[in-house]
Amino acid sequence: MNLASQSGEAGAGQLLFANFNQDITEVKRASRAAGLGRRAVVWSLAVGSKSGYKFFSLSSVDKLEQIYECTDTEDVCIVERLFSSSLVAIVSLKAPRKLKVCHFKKGTEICNYSYSNTILAVKLNRQRLIVCLEESLYIHNIRDMKVLHTIRETPPNPAGLCALSINNDNCYLAYPGSATIGEVQVFDTINLRAANMIPAHDSPLAALAFDASGTKLATASEKGTVIRVFSIPEGQKLFEFRRGVKRCVSICSLAFSMDGMFLSASSNTETVHIFKLETVKEKPPEEPTTWTGYFGKVLMASTSYLPSQVTEMFNQGRAFATVRLPFCGHKNICSLATIQKIPRLLVGASDGYLYMYNLDPQEGGECALMKQHRLDGSLETANEILDSASHDCPLVTQTYGAAAAKGTYVPSSPTRLAYTDDLGAVGGACLEDEASALRLDEDSEHPPMILRTD
């Protein structure tokens, strides 16, 4: 997500963008029969900054391993990696309307597209690449980057809010259906048709997130007090959680765990809430035998006479676990990952740090801070970070793309002439032959789509 301020300036850690990446891979062993194997999840972190972009492996808590660093492109405000492959989509503040798709291990640019307005978000999976502008969405086929469909005249979406499922079978796109209320439009990116419209909140949307299966969608509004989870594509409300009642906050991010059992919500406050998605089994009513039992029965019966808003509060779930961050007011993104066989909550913030917490999946409660890593590669102890953390907690405003500076990147390799797509995107500088571009099934082109170990 975009971590820059509204003016486009980086935070104290010089970060403009950060995003967690989860990839389910098949690990095959020679001793097993063909086609059999175990599934593994590979976690990584992409970071864009004033000086370029980096990728980090998240396989260990104690060590933050840098996979790759690029300093050729400055002011990287969007950097999205295709799972654990070598394909990366890049947007810079110097050319905010231009999308570059690169093979970072080869150091080559595959193609680029220019759009009519500032690119606010890019989402991709193994089927589709989505480019979000303020009032339109472009759907590309990721195998040849052709524009398949354009969703035009969407309600104003200055934050570039959208979500794309990572599941190939449930390849849905979610985006705001209104600028004044919390409607969610769900679009089927495979069949290129609208799937549903979900009236999720009374206030405009602030955050969206799919689970790994693409069958659940979490939503939050600008008020930030209630988090809801809906079934996809039906749009049935499955869960409703209350983050708080004391104050309205700006929700920064929502994230499901890989198994879909937990949902995290971070905001501009110092608290991250983790909710457990479990259905409480209803017990048959028992006849009360004590005075307090009769009183409780009368109290529950009286809720039917209360306003619907009050009754809903009785039925809303509360946080299963919480995290106390050593800061507030910084834009951040959270993720629920399993690292070294232990559930963790990860938070990347605009102060330039990655925070790692342990989550107890049985007891919940307050999560323990295990490690902090500077995203420039150096390390600091917990005490140093806690001592230096600011206790001043200003509210964070919504993000919008900064004004573009002059200058653009010109690839050194020979390119073919640019062309204009019928659906509005302008493409050019394709440096790979169309027949061989984006060979996602080739391990040598985009490793490690399949991992093999002896």
N, C-alpha and C positions, 0 to 999 in steps of 0.2 A: 504494500500500500504506500501511498504518497506520504512521506514523513515531513515534507517541507512546510513552512508556514504559508499563510495565504499570499504573501508577497513573493513566494518562490524561494525564500532563503532557507538554507539548511540550518539544522539545530546545532547545539554545542558540539555534537559529534560529527558534524559535516555530512550527515546522512540526508539523502533526498528520498530514498526508497528502500523498503525491505519487504521480503516475502518468503514465507516458509514453503517448502516443496516436499510433498510426500509421494512416493512412487512404490507401487506394489509390483515386485518382480518375482519371477519364478527361478528358484535356485535348483539346478539339476545336478545330480551326482552321477558319476559314471557307473556306480554299483546298482543304481536303480533302473527299473525298466523304463524304456522310452516313454515320454509323456508324463511320467510321474515325478513329483518333486514337492518341495515345500515352498510356501510363499514367504517372502521377506519384504519388509518395508524399509526403503532407503529414504533417509531424511536429509535435507540440505537447506541452506539459507542463501538467498540472493540479496545482495546489497548494492544499491546505487548511490554514488556520492559526487561531490564536486570534481574529484580527480578521476573517476571512472567507475568500474563495477568489479565486484568480487563474488565468488561462490565459496561457501564453507560447507564441509561435511559435518553432520551432527551425529556421528556414531559414538561419541564419547562425551562425558560430562567434564572431565578434567582438562581435555585438550580440544581446542577449536582448530580443526585442520582446514587450511585454506586450499581449495581445489584449483582455483584459477583467479588471476587478476588481470584486468585490462585497463591500461591508462591511455589508450589511443583516443577514446571518446570522453570528453569532459561533460560535467553537469548531467549525469545520467539520472533522469527522473522516473524512468520505468525500465526494469530489466526482468523479464519473465523467461524462465527456463522450462523447456518441455521435459517435465519429470527429471530423470537422471540422465537424459541424453545430452548431446552436444549442441542441440538446437536452442538458440536464444533469440528473443525479440527485444529490441532496444529502442528507446525514445530518449532524446536529450532536450534540455531546455533551450539549446541553441537552435534546434530544428524541431519544435514541438508538434509539427504537423506531419512529420516524416517517421515512418516505422522501418527499421532495418531488421532483417532476419539473417542471422549469422551462424556459422559453424565455428564455435569458439576454439575447439581443439585444433582445427586446421588454420584458424586465423583468417577465414575467408567470409565474405559477405555473399549470401545466397541471392537475396533480392531485397528490394525496398519499395515501399508504397508511400504516396503522399495523399493527404486528405484535405478536405475543405476547411477544417477547423482543428483546434488543438486536440491532440490525443490525450484523453483523461485516464484511460485504463486499457490494458491488454490482458486477455485471458486465453489460455490454450489447453487443449488436451490432445489425445492421439487422433482425434477426428477433425476438430475445428479450431480455428483461431479467431477470436472476437476482438474487434477494435471498437472502443466506446468513445464517441464524441458527445458533446453536450446535448445534442438533439437528434442523434442517429447512432445506429449500431451496424457495423459491417461484419458479415459472417464469411470467413474464408475457409476453403478446403485446405487443410494443413499439408496435404501431400503435394499439391502443386501451387498453393497460395492463390488460387483463383477466387474471386469474389462470387459466392453462391447466392447471396441474398443481402439486401439492405433493409433495415427497419428504419424508416424515415419518420420525421416529425414526432419523435417521442417527446414526452413532457420534459421541460428543462431539467437537466441532471448535471449541475455544475461540479458535483463531487465525483462524477464518473462512477457512480455506484452500480455494480452489476456482479453477478456470480455465475460461474460455469461449472457444471458437474464434471468430475474427472472420470465418471463411469461411461464406458463405450455404449452400453445398452440403454442407459437413461441419460442421454446427452442433452440436458436441458440448460437453458439460459434464463436467468431471472434478472429483472430490472424494474425500476419504479414505473408504475402506470399512471402516476399523478404527482404533481408538484405540491399539492395542498393536503392530500390525505395519504394514508399508508397503503395504497394499492400495489400489489406485486403482479407484474405480467410474467407468465411462464411461457417460454417459447421452445418448441422442439427443433433443435438445430440439425437433426438428421433428415426429418421429413419437411423441414422448412415451413412450419405452420404454428400458429398460436395454440398452446395447449390449455391454458387456463388463466383466469384473473382471480387473484386472492385478495379479499378485503382484510388485510392483516392488522392495520392500526388506524386510529383516528387521525394521528399526526403523520407528517411526511416520514418516509423511511430514512434510516441512518446506517443500517448494516444488513447484509444478506450473507448467508453461507449454506452450501449444500453439504450433506454428509457424503462419505466415500461411495455409497451405493447409488446416490442420486435419487433416493426415494424420500428424503426428508429435507426440508428447507427451514432454516432458522431466520427469524426477522426481528429487528428492533427499530423503534421509531426515534425521532429527534428528542422526545421526552426522556427516553432511556430508562424508564422504570419497569417496563414489562417486556420480556422476551418470549416469543411464541415460536412453536415448531409445527409445521404443516406437512401433511403427506403430499407427495408429488407423484403423478400430476393431478390427483383428485382435489387437492386443496383443503382437505379436512384438517381441522385443528387437533393435533395430537397432545401437545403439552403447552402449558402456560406457566412461566416463571416470573417471580417478582424480584427485581434487582434491589429495589429500595423504594421508600415512600417519602423520605425526608427532602430530597432535592432531585431536580432533573439534571441529567448529565449528558455528555456527548459520548455515545458508544463509538469506540474506535474500531473494534473488530469482534467477530464471532467465529468460533472454530469448533468443529466436532472432533472427538477422538476417532481413530480409524475404525473401531468397532461400533461407533454410533451410540455408545452408552453414556458419554459425557459431552457437555457443551460448555465452552468457556466464553466469557464476555468481558472484554477490557474496555476501559473508558478513560476520560481525562482526569479521573480521580486516582488515588493510590491503591484502590482495591480492584482485584480481578475476581469475578465470581465464576464458580464452576458448578454446573447443575447436573444432576443425575437423571437420565431419561429412563425411568422405570414406572410401570403402571402398578398402582397400589390395588391389590385384590380386595374387592368389597366383601366384608364379613356379614353374615346374616344378622339382622338386628336382634339384640338381646334385651329382654325386659329388665329395666333397672330395679335393683333391690335396696338401694341406699338413697338417702336424701340428696346427696351430691349427684347420684346417677339420674334421679328425676330432674334435677336442675339442669344438667347437661343436655338431657333430651329436650326440655323446653327451650333451651337456648338455641339448639340446632334447628328446632322447628320454627323458631321465630325468624330465622334468616330468610324464610320464604316471603316475609312481609317487608324485608329491607329493600332499598334500591338495588338494581341489578349490579351497579358498580361495586357496592359493598359486598354483595354476595360473591362476586367474582374474586374479591380479595381473599375470602375464606378458602377458595378452591385453588389458589395459585401456589405453586411449589416455591420453596426457598432454596437458597444456595446450599449445596452439599459440601462444598469446600470453598475456601477463599485464599487469596494471596495478597500480602501486603507489600506493595512495591516501595522501594526507597526513594520514590519521587511522585509527584503528581503534576499535571499540566503538560507533560510531554506526550506527543502523539506516539502511538505504539501499535504493535500487532502481536497477537498471541496465537499459540498453537499447542495442541495436546499431542504429545509424541511418546512412544516407548523407546527409551534409550538404555542400552545395557540391561534389558528385560525389566525395567522399572518405569512406570508411568510418570511422565514429567509434564510440567507446564512451562513453555518457553515464551519469553517476551522479548521482542526486539523493539528498541525505543529510539527516538530521535536524539537522545543524549549520547548515542554512539555505543551503547552497551547491549549485550545479550544476557538476559537473566534466566537461570535455570532453577526450577523448583521441583521438589518431590511431591507426588500426589498419592495419598493412601486411598486405593479404590474401594476399600471396605469401610473405613471409619470416616473418611473425609476430614473435616476440620480445617485448621489453618495449615497451609503447605509450608514446608521448610525450604528456605533459600539455600541451595547447594553450591552454586558457582555463578560468577559473573565474568564475562569475557568482553574485552574491548574489541570492537569490530575492525580495528586497525591491526589486529594480530597480537598485541601485547596483553598482559594480564595484570589485574589488580586484585587485592584481597578484599574480602567482604567489608572489613572495617574501614578501609580507605574509601570505598564507594559510599558506605553509609554515612561516614563523616562529611563527605563532600556533597551529599545529596541535598538539594534545596527543599526547604519546607514551605516555601511560598507556592501556593497552588492556584495560579490563575486559570481561568477557563480557556479552552482551546476552541478556536473558531473552525468552521468547516473549510476544507481545502478547495482551492481552485487553481487551475493551471496558471503559471506566471507568464508574463509577457516574454515573447521570444527575443533573444539577442541576435545580432547579425552573425552570419557565418554558417557554413554547412560542411559536412564531411564529404570529400570526393574520393571514391575508391581508386587505388592506383592501378588496379587491373583493368584490362579493356572491357568495355560494357557494350551491350546492344542498345539501340535507341529505345527511349521510353515509350510507353503506350498508355492510353486511357481506357480503363475498364468501363463497360456500359453501365455498371451500377454505381459509378461515381468515384471510386478510388483510382488514383493515378499510379501505375506501377512502372518500374524501370530498373536498370542496373542489375538485371538477373545475371549472376556470374556463373551459374551452373547450367548445363544443358537441361531442357525441360524433361527429357526422358529419364534423367538420372537424379533430378533434384529431389531432395527430401525423401530419400529411400529409408523410410522408418523401420523397415523390416530387416535391414542390414546391420548386423552388430558392429561391423567395422566403421559404418557411417555414424551411427548414433549410439555408442555403447553407454551404459550397459542395459539395453532393453531386456536382455536375458543374461543372467549370470550363470556361469558354469564353474564348478569347483571339482577337483579330482577327489 
